[in-house]
Amino acid sequence: MFDDPNLVSSAGLVPMVALAESAGLRTLAQQHLSVPTDKGANAGLKVASLVAGMVAGADSIDDMALLRHGGMGRVFTRAYAPSTLGSFLRAFTFGHVRQLDAVASRFLTRLGKQTPLLGSSPLADTEHVLVDVDDTIVEVHGYTKQGAGFGYTGVRGLNALLATATTAGSAPVVVAQRLRKGSCGSPRGAKRLVTDALKTTRALSRARPLVRADSAFYGRGLVLAAVRAGADVSVTVRLDPKVKATIAAIPDEAWQAIEYPDAVFDETTDRWISRAEVAEIDFTAFSAQKKADQVPGRLVVRRIPDLNATPGQGTLFEVWRFHAFFTTTDPAVLDTVAADKTHRGHAVIEQIHADLKNSALAHLPSGKFAANAAWLVLAVIAFNLARAAAVITGPTLAKATTATIRRKLITVPARVASSARRITLHLPNAWPWENAWTRLFDHGCGPPAPTTT
């Protein structure tokens, strides 16, 4: 029987909301959001409610009702109804979404001051903080979705452009986001997004940023924005006639084998025996443009034999498939092999796309474009909050997905009891992740650290 008023299904929201509160989420939203009319009243509390619902697993506006069951009213005050939160989102305009972007950036910066999101130890002078840029199509249904269209995947949806930051010892966090209409090209708005992403990244780490992207973003907008902001770039290039001619000019002795699938390391010669080889050559991007828009760097090329698909039928000479990218990194910091291996790590952003789509971004719940754009920003805030909480608990969950973090730390059932005006949460006995949950709780809800004079 559903008759116990003292049970809660997501006790992990207590330390999560405390962490968000200590990083100033509610205060930032209250200060920077100016949504008009009564729909925008108490913006800070409404933003905090939406983020808390997403952390607990909500992927639609109706799911926000999970904040209003059992003993939740005794643990949290003034949890808004889903209809109120939906009206709040539908009152957004593009300008309000940009205000929420600023809230997300400042909130992430404050989280970074509480916990080492990009690694516990300072990076060496030769290391980079990696900023990855890519877009993904979020599928939508129905004919009332503003901005929905068929993009490069052939799926009807809206286009979400994301930028993530990561280092070798950390999991990615999202440093910038933008929702666009479904039929837009990938590089649209990338220049502004990269500028915003680098500003936030510099607040999180002092290491030199390296912006990585695929060939859809190879253009003056993204590359010049990154270089002029003091970052390096590593961007895949399209094999146009100029690039093909440059690859053909690489001497045969410049190619060297690399570690790749099916490669074997020969200890006698101290080298890899591999079908994949890399080489580099000096290259100036956008050389047909005016001098101020030209970017000198290196063209790093990986080649793989293009094997004939017909069994038993050989070829008269070797035919190669080429993959080239343009980079401005210092060869003394990243040589040819290291630059190629680092560039291949750009695929990590696909894990973030999958993580978000398995969480709050499973749906874009409103028919209004601005409301869905705000929903994307809130989903990113919830993602970064969950990542910060996982880092606080220790290395075991530091790189876990949001679903894993939610299962182990958030959706923990508890019974609410009170005595002498003190509320106590009774959690399950022998919970496998009790120590991690306790560390998170102590960080946000424990006594303050002692001060020394």
C-alpha beads as a LAMMPS data file, in Angstrom:
LAMMPS data file: protein, C-alpha beads

453 atoms
452 bonds

1 atom types
1 bond types

-500.0 500.0 xlo xhi
-500.0 500.0 ylo yhi
-500.0 500.0 zlo zhi

Masses

1 110.0

Atoms # bond

1 1 1 0.000 0.000 0.000
2 1 1 1.208 3.518 -0.839
3 1 1 0.522 4.885 2.632
4 1 1 3.849 5.805 4.281
5 1 1 4.378 9.588 4.491
6 1 1 7.923 9.244 5.825
7 1 1 9.667 7.478 2.939
8 1 1 11.768 9.100 0.218
9 1 1 13.052 7.343 -2.885
10 1 1 16.068 9.570 -3.595
11 1 1 17.888 10.321 -0.354
12 1 1 21.001 11.204 -2.331
13 1 1 19.322 14.459 -3.309
14 1 1 20.086 15.771 0.184
15 1 1 23.895 16.006 -0.288
16 1 1 23.504 16.810 -3.998
17 1 1 21.282 19.816 -3.333
18 1 1 23.601 20.851 -0.506
19 1 1 26.529 20.748 -2.953
20 1 1 24.594 22.824 -5.490
21 1 1 23.664 25.286 -2.756
22 1 1 27.264 25.638 -1.568
23 1 1 28.327 26.358 -5.172
24 1 1 25.660 29.057 -5.392
25 1 1 23.298 27.613 -7.995
26 1 1 20.122 29.109 -6.505
27 1 1 21.795 32.466 -5.799
28 1 1 23.317 32.726 -9.278
29 1 1 20.015 31.939 -10.984
30 1 1 18.186 34.442 -8.796
31 1 1 20.708 37.171 -9.626
32 1 1 21.133 36.625 -13.356
33 1 1 17.741 35.401 -14.592
34 1 1 15.163 38.062 -15.428
35 1 1 12.267 35.948 -16.722
36 1 1 9.232 38.290 -16.705
37 1 1 5.811 38.084 -15.034
38 1 1 4.874 35.761 -12.208
39 1 1 6.207 32.824 -14.264
40 1 1 9.754 34.006 -13.543
41 1 1 9.278 34.659 -9.832
42 1 1 11.703 32.822 -7.537
43 1 1 13.855 31.846 -10.525
44 1 1 16.622 30.518 -8.295
45 1 1 14.396 28.019 -6.513
46 1 1 12.798 26.901 -9.782
47 1 1 16.172 26.326 -11.442
48 1 1 17.357 24.387 -8.392
49 1 1 14.167 22.271 -8.488
50 1 1 14.610 21.456 -12.182
51 1 1 18.259 20.491 -11.702
52 1 1 17.422 18.360 -8.645
53 1 1 14.739 16.535 -10.618
54 1 1 17.156 15.866 -13.468
55 1 1 19.811 14.557 -11.079
56 1 1 17.222 12.158 -9.661
57 1 1 16.381 10.863 -13.147
58 1 1 13.681 13.162 -14.554
59 1 1 13.748 13.436 -18.357
60 1 1 10.460 15.298 -18.836
61 1 1 8.525 18.053 -17.097
62 1 1 5.976 15.582 -15.692
63 1 1 8.826 13.640 -14.067
64 1 1 9.481 16.609 -11.768
65 1 1 6.645 15.218 -9.628
66 1 1 9.196 12.860 -8.070
67 1 1 10.193 15.820 -5.863
68 1 1 6.759 15.781 -4.200
69 1 1 6.261 12.333 -2.659
70 1 1 6.404 10.784 0.802
71 1 1 8.704 12.638 3.168
72 1 1 10.247 14.925 0.536
73 1 1 8.249 17.848 1.898
74 1 1 9.952 17.397 5.260
75 1 1 13.442 17.254 3.722
76 1 1 12.984 20.011 1.111
77 1 1 10.659 22.982 1.285
78 1 1 8.694 24.536 -1.562
79 1 1 9.147 21.918 -4.250
80 1 1 7.270 23.339 -7.231
81 1 1 4.625 21.417 -9.148
82 1 1 5.576 20.218 -12.648
83 1 1 3.018 22.576 -14.231
84 1 1 4.659 25.576 -12.538
85 1 1 8.111 24.533 -13.714
86 1 1 6.783 24.006 -17.240
87 1 1 5.272 27.488 -17.294
88 1 1 8.607 28.872 -16.100
89 1 1 10.490 27.235 -18.979
90 1 1 7.946 28.330 -21.592
91 1 1 8.426 31.965 -20.506
92 1 1 12.068 31.869 -21.627
93 1 1 13.348 33.809 -24.632
94 1 1 16.728 33.537 -26.339
95 1 1 18.103 36.242 -24.057
96 1 1 17.029 34.341 -20.962
97 1 1 18.720 31.210 -22.297
98 1 1 21.955 33.195 -22.617
99 1 1 21.506 34.355 -19.032
100 1 1 21.159 30.711 -18.016
101 1 1 24.339 29.937 -19.981
102 1 1 26.146 32.462 -17.797
103 1 1 24.707 30.809 -14.680
104 1 1 25.945 27.402 -15.877
105 1 1 29.455 28.757 -16.519
106 1 1 29.733 30.487 -13.150
107 1 1 28.276 27.469 -11.354
108 1 1 30.826 25.122 -12.960
109 1 1 33.644 27.484 -11.988
110 1 1 32.472 27.447 -8.354
111 1 1 32.204 23.660 -8.406
112 1 1 35.795 23.566 -9.673
113 1 1 36.922 25.498 -6.601
114 1 1 35.349 22.897 -4.310
115 1 1 36.556 19.766 -6.043
116 1 1 39.295 19.011 -8.635
117 1 1 37.116 18.428 -11.682
118 1 1 40.123 18.414 -14.040
119 1 1 42.472 16.345 -11.903
120 1 1 43.863 16.567 -8.400
121 1 1 47.435 17.504 -9.299
122 1 1 48.564 20.537 -11.323
123 1 1 49.312 19.780 -14.953
124 1 1 52.873 19.983 -16.201
125 1 1 53.881 22.806 -18.509
126 1 1 53.911 20.354 -21.415
127 1 1 50.347 19.078 -20.830
128 1 1 47.118 20.427 -22.282
129 1 1 43.578 20.686 -21.032
130 1 1 41.593 19.148 -23.890
131 1 1 38.526 21.023 -25.147
132 1 1 36.379 18.930 -27.493
133 1 1 33.683 20.437 -29.715
134 1 1 31.002 18.408 -31.477
135 1 1 27.279 18.373 -32.118
136 1 1 24.588 15.722 -31.891
137 1 1 20.996 15.363 -33.039
138 1 1 18.389 14.939 -30.307
139 1 1 15.450 13.162 -31.923
140 1 1 12.024 14.730 -31.436
141 1 1 8.509 13.723 -32.471
142 1 1 5.415 15.671 -33.345
143 1 1 4.836 18.620 -35.638
144 1 1 4.671 21.342 -32.981
145 1 1 8.361 21.357 -32.048
146 1 1 9.798 24.714 -33.026
147 1 1 13.036 24.412 -34.978
148 1 1 12.801 20.656 -35.562
149 1 1 14.209 19.467 -38.858
150 1 1 16.176 16.755 -40.628
151 1 1 19.899 17.136 -40.067
152 1 1 22.958 15.282 -41.322
153 1 1 21.824 12.014 -39.677
154 1 1 18.504 11.954 -41.527
155 1 1 16.692 11.964 -38.159
156 1 1 14.129 14.630 -37.327
157 1 1 15.305 16.518 -34.300
158 1 1 17.111 19.512 -32.822
159 1 1 20.868 20.045 -32.926
160 1 1 22.802 20.305 -29.645
161 1 1 26.321 21.742 -29.877
162 1 1 28.555 20.935 -26.891
163 1 1 32.093 21.679 -25.716
164 1 1 33.726 19.533 -23.052
165 1 1 36.952 19.924 -21.068
166 1 1 39.067 17.061 -19.777
167 1 1 42.599 16.046 -18.890
168 1 1 44.445 12.745 -18.903
169 1 1 43.479 12.076 -15.291
170 1 1 39.863 13.229 -15.256
171 1 1 36.476 12.658 -16.825
172 1 1 34.979 15.362 -19.080
173 1 1 32.773 18.196 -17.887
174 1 1 30.635 20.294 -20.223
175 1 1 31.945 23.876 -20.428
176 1 1 29.592 25.279 -23.089
177 1 1 26.370 24.273 -24.847
178 1 1 23.979 25.595 -27.458
179 1 1 20.725 24.276 -28.934
180 1 1 20.141 24.944 -32.640
181 1 1 17.506 24.057 -35.179
182 1 1 17.731 20.549 -36.516
183 1 1 18.637 21.381 -40.106
184 1 1 21.545 23.740 -39.351
185 1 1 25.126 22.954 -40.314
186 1 1 27.528 21.696 -37.678
187 1 1 29.828 24.764 -37.585
188 1 1 27.034 27.290 -37.097
189 1 1 27.696 29.227 -33.883
190 1 1 30.906 27.283 -33.179
191 1 1 33.009 30.460 -33.049
192 1 1 30.969 31.942 -30.194
193 1 1 30.727 28.594 -28.420
194 1 1 34.507 28.074 -28.480
195 1 1 35.067 31.563 -27.100
196 1 1 32.681 30.862 -24.206
197 1 1 34.148 27.388 -23.635
198 1 1 37.735 28.636 -23.428
199 1 1 36.765 31.367 -20.980
200 1 1 35.196 28.800 -18.649
201 1 1 38.050 26.329 -19.141
202 1 1 40.655 28.904 -18.133
203 1 1 38.740 29.437 -14.885
204 1 1 39.051 25.684 -14.191
205 1 1 42.666 25.104 -15.224
206 1 1 45.797 27.105 -15.935
207 1 1 47.034 24.605 -18.526
208 1 1 47.078 25.595 -22.174
209 1 1 43.843 24.515 -23.907
210 1 1 43.883 22.284 -26.977
211 1 1 40.668 22.488 -29.006
212 1 1 39.831 19.265 -30.867
213 1 1 37.129 18.925 -33.518
214 1 1 36.238 16.920 -36.610
215 1 1 36.283 18.060 -40.232
216 1 1 32.822 19.674 -40.060
217 1 1 34.339 22.408 -37.877
218 1 1 37.456 23.035 -39.972
219 1 1 37.002 26.681 -40.869
220 1 1 38.192 30.147 -40.004
221 1 1 35.465 30.663 -37.397
222 1 1 36.463 27.974 -34.894
223 1 1 40.209 27.879 -35.645
224 1 1 40.778 31.641 -35.470
225 1 1 38.592 31.982 -32.345
226 1 1 40.685 29.340 -30.583
227 1 1 44.093 30.621 -31.723
228 1 1 43.280 34.243 -30.900
229 1 1 42.141 33.152 -27.440
230 1 1 45.566 31.599 -26.818
231 1 1 44.657 27.952 -27.412
232 1 1 46.082 25.317 -29.725
233 1 1 43.882 23.455 -32.204
234 1 1 43.727 19.909 -33.540
235 1 1 41.063 19.770 -36.230
236 1 1 40.429 17.137 -38.890
237 1 1 40.672 18.535 -42.425
238 1 1 38.738 17.614 -45.522
239 1 1 40.746 15.933 -48.280
240 1 1 40.426 18.749 -50.811
241 1 1 42.917 19.110 -53.710
242 1 1 45.265 21.310 -51.656
243 1 1 45.432 18.807 -48.800
244 1 1 45.908 15.882 -51.203
245 1 1 48.784 17.697 -52.892
246 1 1 50.365 18.386 -49.512
247 1 1 50.081 14.710 -48.523
248 1 1 51.658 13.654 -51.817
249 1 1 54.661 15.864 -50.999
250 1 1 55.484 13.891 -47.833
251 1 1 58.695 11.872 -48.432
252 1 1 58.533 8.092 -48.031
253 1 1 61.104 8.046 -45.226
254 1 1 58.939 10.364 -43.085
255 1 1 56.299 7.681 -42.424
256 1 1 56.579 5.767 -39.141
257 1 1 54.504 2.887 -37.790
258 1 1 52.280 3.514 -34.760
259 1 1 50.391 1.538 -32.158
260 1 1 47.077 0.692 -33.790
261 1 1 44.676 -2.284 -33.837
262 1 1 46.582 -5.507 -34.676
263 1 1 49.961 -3.803 -34.174
264 1 1 52.883 -5.791 -32.687
265 1 1 55.802 -4.238 -30.785
266 1 1 59.217 -5.607 -31.828
267 1 1 61.557 -5.384 -28.827
268 1 1 64.619 -6.123 -30.968
269 1 1 64.178 -3.065 -33.177
270 1 1 62.263 -1.107 -30.490
271 1 1 59.498 -0.189 -32.913
272 1 1 55.920 -1.019 -33.794
273 1 1 55.098 -3.353 -36.659
274 1 1 51.784 -1.956 -37.800
275 1 1 49.706 -1.362 -40.871
276 1 1 49.048 2.209 -39.743
277 1 1 51.694 4.887 -40.256
278 1 1 51.869 8.602 -39.514
279 1 1 53.859 11.512 -40.876
280 1 1 53.677 15.289 -40.764
281 1 1 54.485 18.271 -42.952
282 1 1 54.375 22.025 -42.487
283 1 1 51.031 23.484 -43.475
284 1 1 49.379 26.901 -43.437
285 1 1 45.613 26.848 -42.986
286 1 1 43.497 29.266 -45.011
287 1 1 46.504 30.353 -47.099
288 1 1 44.177 31.851 -49.720
289 1 1 42.885 34.387 -47.201
290 1 1 44.481 37.623 -46.072
291 1 1 47.617 37.386 -43.963
292 1 1 45.803 38.061 -40.681
293 1 1 43.521 35.044 -41.231
294 1 1 46.270 32.569 -42.115
295 1 1 47.280 30.084 -39.408
296 1 1 50.660 28.310 -39.639
297 1 1 50.940 24.836 -38.200
298 1 1 51.411 21.170 -39.067
299 1 1 49.432 18.706 -41.135
300 1 1 49.607 15.330 -39.393
301 1 1 48.536 12.434 -41.606
302 1 1 47.697 8.841 -40.716
303 1 1 47.550 6.292 -43.516
304 1 1 46.106 2.773 -43.508
305 1 1 46.249 0.241 -46.362
306 1 1 43.021 0.139 -48.340
307 1 1 42.714 -3.642 -48.615
308 1 1 40.770 -5.194 -51.451
309 1 1 37.485 -6.627 -50.208
310 1 1 37.594 -9.611 -52.619
311 1 1 39.159 -12.663 -50.886
312 1 1 42.276 -13.989 -52.588
313 1 1 42.567 -11.078 -54.986
314 1 1 45.670 -8.959 -54.421
315 1 1 46.647 -5.530 -55.718
316 1 1 49.465 -4.478 -58.018
317 1 1 50.594 -1.733 -55.635
318 1 1 49.674 -0.446 -52.201
319 1 1 46.657 1.830 -51.949
320 1 1 46.283 3.941 -48.819
321 1 1 43.413 5.600 -46.996
322 1 1 44.427 8.898 -45.426
323 1 1 43.181 10.724 -42.353
324 1 1 44.667 14.195 -41.890
325 1 1 44.284 16.853 -39.242
326 1 1 45.689 20.340 -38.786
327 1 1 47.346 21.240 -35.487
328 1 1 49.162 24.251 -34.064
329 1 1 50.739 22.358 -31.158
330 1 1 54.469 22.659 -30.517
331 1 1 56.353 19.653 -31.994
332 1 1 58.582 19.670 -28.900
333 1 1 55.477 19.084 -26.742
334 1 1 53.531 16.728 -29.030
335 1 1 55.562 14.971 -31.690
336 1 1 53.942 13.322 -34.696
337 1 1 52.940 10.100 -32.930
338 1 1 51.765 11.842 -29.759
339 1 1 49.774 14.417 -31.737
340 1 1 47.978 11.653 -33.642
341 1 1 47.185 9.703 -30.465
342 1 1 45.942 12.849 -28.729
343 1 1 43.718 13.778 -31.663
344 1 1 42.116 10.330 -31.717
345 1 1 41.007 10.945 -28.126
346 1 1 38.464 13.448 -29.460
347 1 1 35.991 10.553 -29.615
348 1 1 35.486 10.911 -25.842
349 1 1 32.826 13.556 -26.485
350 1 1 30.589 10.879 -27.992
351 1 1 30.392 9.339 -24.514
352 1 1 29.059 12.643 -23.184
353 1 1 26.411 12.735 -25.914
354 1 1 25.330 9.206 -24.975
355 1 1 25.375 10.042 -21.258
356 1 1 23.148 13.094 -21.663
357 1 1 20.734 11.228 -23.931
358 1 1 20.518 8.495 -21.328
359 1 1 19.594 11.104 -18.720
360 1 1 17.787 14.433 -18.873
361 1 1 18.353 14.878 -22.615
362 1 1 16.386 11.744 -23.477
363 1 1 13.615 14.170 -24.446
364 1 1 13.261 17.827 -25.315
365 1 1 9.919 18.203 -23.545
366 1 1 8.462 21.464 -24.829
367 1 1 7.067 22.641 -28.126
368 1 1 8.837 25.992 -27.695
369 1 1 12.414 26.226 -28.885
370 1 1 13.622 28.544 -26.091
371 1 1 12.194 26.226 -23.437
372 1 1 14.069 23.286 -24.956
373 1 1 17.247 25.390 -25.158
374 1 1 16.900 26.146 -21.438
375 1 1 16.270 22.448 -20.797
376 1 1 19.596 21.626 -22.484
377 1 1 21.463 24.101 -20.252
378 1 1 19.782 22.670 -17.136
379 1 1 20.678 19.135 -18.257
380 1 1 24.323 20.225 -18.545
381 1 1 24.221 21.793 -15.066
382 1 1 22.828 18.531 -13.672
383 1 1 25.513 16.536 -15.504
384 1 1 28.332 18.694 -14.109
385 1 1 26.824 18.563 -10.610
386 1 1 26.722 14.762 -10.733
387 1 1 30.314 14.691 -11.995
388 1 1 31.482 16.932 -9.137
389 1 1 29.684 14.750 -6.598
390 1 1 31.339 11.633 -8.011
391 1 1 34.793 13.232 -7.801
392 1 1 34.169 14.122 -4.141
393 1 1 33.428 10.481 -3.286
394 1 1 36.812 9.286 -4.547
395 1 1 38.444 7.703 -7.606
396 1 1 36.045 4.751 -7.874
397 1 1 33.142 6.834 -9.212
398 1 1 35.130 9.791 -10.554
399 1 1 34.755 8.596 -14.157
400 1 1 31.402 6.827 -13.849
401 1 1 28.435 7.646 -16.046
402 1 1 25.518 9.666 -14.729
403 1 1 23.329 6.533 -14.628
404 1 1 25.872 4.775 -12.405
405 1 1 26.223 7.794 -10.128
406 1 1 22.437 8.014 -9.833
407 1 1 22.049 4.321 -9.031
408 1 1 24.744 4.295 -6.331
409 1 1 24.464 7.747 -4.768
410 1 1 21.100 9.348 -5.595
411 1 1 18.245 6.848 -5.771
412 1 1 18.845 5.534 -2.269
413 1 1 15.600 4.880 -0.354
414 1 1 15.357 6.323 3.146
415 1 1 12.912 6.791 5.996
416 1 1 12.550 10.250 7.492
417 1 1 12.334 10.531 11.276
418 1 1 12.469 13.569 13.514
419 1 1 13.344 14.019 17.166
420 1 1 14.065 17.206 19.120
421 1 1 13.619 19.259 15.927
422 1 1 16.317 17.231 14.226
423 1 1 15.591 15.291 11.033
424 1 1 17.303 11.938 10.589
425 1 1 17.483 9.892 7.401
426 1 1 17.506 6.135 7.987
427 1 1 19.117 4.536 4.936
428 1 1 19.296 0.821 4.020
429 1 1 21.554 -1.377 6.074
430 1 1 24.676 -2.709 4.272
431 1 1 24.292 -0.313 1.323
432 1 1 27.264 -1.291 -0.901
433 1 1 28.300 2.323 -1.508
434 1 1 27.767 3.590 2.028
435 1 1 31.287 5.034 2.331
436 1 1 31.012 6.997 -0.915
437 1 1 27.566 8.319 0.054
438 1 1 28.847 9.338 3.490
439 1 1 31.795 11.241 2.012
440 1 1 29.440 13.171 -0.228
441 1 1 27.065 13.880 2.650
442 1 1 29.871 15.066 4.935
443 1 1 31.153 17.406 2.234
444 1 1 27.867 19.251 1.833
445 1 1 26.034 18.670 5.098
446 1 1 28.730 17.935 7.654
447 1 1 30.137 20.361 10.196
448 1 1 32.334 23.169 8.838
449 1 1 36.060 22.621 8.718
450 1 1 37.911 23.952 11.791
451 1 1 39.681 27.270 11.331
452 1 1 43.185 27.968 12.548
453 1 1 44.605 31.273 13.652

Bonds

1 1 1 2
2 1 2 3
3 1 3 4
4 1 4 5
5 1 5 6
6 1 6 7
7 1 7 8
8 1 8 9
9 1 9 10
10 1 10 11
11 1 11 12
12 1 12 13
13 1 13 14
14 1 14 15
15 1 15 16
16 1 16 17
17 1 17 18
18 1 18 19
19 1 19 20
20 1 20 21
21 1 21 22
22 1 22 23
23 1 23 24
24 1 24 25
25 1 25 26
26 1 26 27
27 1 27 28
28 1 28 29
29 1 29 30
30 1 30 31
31 1 31 32
32 1 32 33
33 1 33 34
34 1 34 35
35 1 35 36
36 1 36 37
37 1 37 38
38 1 38 39
39 1 39 40
40 1 40 41
41 1 41 42
42 1 42 43
43 1 43 44
44 1 44 45
45 1 45 46
46 1 46 47
47 1 47 48
48 1 48 49
49 1 49 50
50 1 50 51
51 1 51 52
52 1 52 53
53 1 53 54
54 1 54 55
55 1 55 56
56 1 56 57
57 1 57 58
58 1 58 59
59 1 59 60
60 1 60 61
61 1 61 62
62 1 62 63
63 1 63 64
64 1 64 65
65 1 65 66
66 1 66 67
67 1 67 68
68 1 68 69
69 1 69 70
70 1 70 71
71 1 71 72
72 1 72 73
73 1 73 74
74 1 74 75
75 1 75 76
76 1 76 77
77 1 77 78
78 1 78 79
79 1 79 80
80 1 80 81
81 1 81 82
82 1 82 83
83 1 83 84
84 1 84 85
85 1 85 86
86 1 86 87
87 1 87 88
88 1 88 89
89 1 89 90
90 1 90 91
91 1 91 92
92 1 92 93
93 1 93 94
94 1 94 95
95 1 95 96
96 1 96 97
97 1 97 98
98 1 98 99
99 1 99 100
100 1 100 101
101 1 101 102
102 1 102 103
103 1 103 104
104 1 104 105
105 1 105 106
106 1 106 107
107 1 107 108
108 1 108 109
109 1 109 110
110 1 110 111
111 1 111 112
112 1 112 113
113 1 113 114
114 1 114 115
115 1 115 116
116 1 116 117
117 1 117 118
118 1 118 119
119 1 119 120
120 1 120 121
121 1 121 122
122 1 122 123
123 1 123 124
124 1 124 125
125 1 125 126
126 1 126 127
127 1 127 128
128 1 128 129
129 1 129 130
130 1 130 131
131 1 131 132
132 1 132 133
133 1 133 134
134 1 134 135
135 1 135 136
136 1 136 137
137 1 137 138
138 1 138 139
139 1 139 140
140 1 140 141
141 1 141 142
142 1 142 143
143 1 143 144
144 1 144 145
145 1 145 146
146 1 146 147
147 1 147 148
148 1 148 149
149 1 149 150
150 1 150 151
151 1 151 152
152 1 152 153
153 1 153 154
154 1 154 155
155 1 155 156
156 1 156 157
157 1 157 158
158 1 158 159
159 1 159 160
160 1 160 161
161 1 161 162
162 1 162 163
163 1 163 164
164 1 164 165
165 1 165 166
166 1 166 167
167 1 167 168
168 1 168 169
169 1 169 170
170 1 170 171
171 1 171 172
172 1 172 173
173 1 173 174
174 1 174 175
175 1 175 176
176 1 176 177
177 1 177 178
178 1 178 179
179 1 179 180
180 1 180 181
181 1 181 182
182 1 182 183
183 1 183 184
184 1 184 185
185 1 185 186
186 1 186 187
187 1 187 188
188 1 188 189
189 1 189 190
190 1 190 191
191 1 191 192
192 1 192 193
193 1 193 194
194 1 194 195
195 1 195 196
196 1 196 197
197 1 197 198
198 1 198 199
199 1 199 200
200 1 200 201
201 1 201 202
202 1 202 203
203 1 203 204
204 1 204 205
205 1 205 206
206 1 206 207
207 1 207 208
208 1 208 209
209 1 209 210
210 1 210 211
211 1 211 212
212 1 212 213
213 1 213 214
214 1 214 215
215 1 215 216
216 1 216 217
217 1 217 218
218 1 218 219
219 1 219 220
220 1 220 221
221 1 221 222
222 1 222 223
223 1 223 224
224 1 224 225
225 1 225 226
226 1 226 227
227 1 227 228
228 1 228 229
229 1 229 230
230 1 230 231
231 1 231 232
232 1 232 233
233 1 233 234
234 1 234 235
235 1 235 236
236 1 236 237
237 1 237 238
238 1 238 239
239 1 239 240
240 1 240 241
241 1 241 242
242 1 242 243
243 1 243 244
244 1 244 245
245 1 245 246
246 1 246 247
247 1 247 248
248 1 248 249
249 1 249 250
250 1 250 251
251 1 251 252
252 1 252 253
253 1 253 254
254 1 254 255
255 1 255 256
256 1 256 257
257 1 257 258
258 1 258 259
259 1 259 260
260 1 260 261
261 1 261 262
262 1 262 263
263 1 263 264
264 1 264 265
265 1 265 266
266 1 266 267
267 1 267 268
268 1 268 269
269 1 269 270
270 1 270 271
271 1 271 272
272 1 272 273
273 1 273 274
274 1 274 275
275 1 275 276
276 1 276 277
277 1 277 278
278 1 278 279
279 1 279 280
280 1 280 281
281 1 281 282
282 1 282 283
283 1 283 284
284 1 284 285
285 1 285 286
286 1 286 287
287 1 287 288
288 1 288 289
289 1 289 290
290 1 290 291
291 1 291 292
292 1 292 293
293 1 293 294
294 1 294 295
295 1 295 296
296 1 296 297
297 1 297 298
298 1 298 299
299 1 299 300
300 1 300 301
301 1 301 302
302 1 302 303
303 1 303 304
304 1 304 305
305 1 305 306
306 1 306 307
307 1 307 308
308 1 308 309
309 1 309 310
310 1 310 311
311 1 311 312
312 1 312 313
313 1 313 314
314 1 314 315
315 1 315 316
316 1 316 317
317 1 317 318
318 1 318 319
319 1 319 320
320 1 320 321
321 1 321 322
322 1 322 323
323 1 323 324
324 1 324 325
325 1 325 326
326 1 326 327
327 1 327 328
328 1 328 329
329 1 329 330
330 1 330 331
331 1 331 332
332 1 332 333
333 1 333 334
334 1 334 335
335 1 335 336
336 1 336 337
337 1 337 338
338 1 338 339
339 1 339 340
340 1 340 341
341 1 341 342
342 1 342 343
343 1 343 344
344 1 344 345
345 1 345 346
346 1 346 347
347 1 347 348
348 1 348 349
349 1 349 350
350 1 350 351
351 1 351 352
352 1 352 353
353 1 353 354
354 1 354 355
355 1 355 356
356 1 356 357
357 1 357 358
358 1 358 359
359 1 359 360
360 1 360 361
361 1 361 362
362 1 362 363
363 1 363 364
364 1 364 365
365 1 365 366
366 1 366 367
367 1 367 368
368 1 368 369
369 1 369 370
370 1 370 371
371 1 371 372
372 1 372 373
373 1 373 374
374 1 374 375
375 1 375 376
376 1 376 377
377 1 377 378
378 1 378 379
379 1 379 380
380 1 380 381
381 1 381 382
382 1 382 383
383 1 383 384
384 1 384 385
385 1 385 386
386 1 386 387
387 1 387 388
388 1 388 389
389 1 389 390
390 1 390 391
391 1 391 392
392 1 392 393
393 1 393 394
394 1 394 395
395 1 395 396
396 1 396 397
397 1 397 398
398 1 398 399
399 1 399 400
400 1 400 401
401 1 401 402
402 1 402 403
403 1 403 404
404 1 404 405
405 1 405 406
406 1 406 407
407 1 407 408
408 1 408 409
409 1 409 410
410 1 410 411
411 1 411 412
412 1 412 413
413 1 413 414
414 1 414 415
415 1 415 416
416 1 416 417
417 1 417 418
418 1 418 419
419 1 419 420
420 1 420 421
421 1 421 422
422 1 422 423
423 1 423 424
424 1 424 425
425 1 425 426
426 1 426 427
427 1 427 428
428 1 428 429
429 1 429 430
430 1 430 431
431 1 431 432
432 1 432 433
433 1 433 434
434 1 434 435
435 1 435 436
436 1 436 437
437 1 437 438
438 1 438 439
439 1 439 440
440 1 440 441
441 1 441 442
442 1 442 443
443 1 443 444
444 1 444 445
445 1 445 446
446 1 446 447
447 1 447 448
448 1 448 449
449 1 449 450
450 1 450 451
451 1 451 452
452 1 452 453
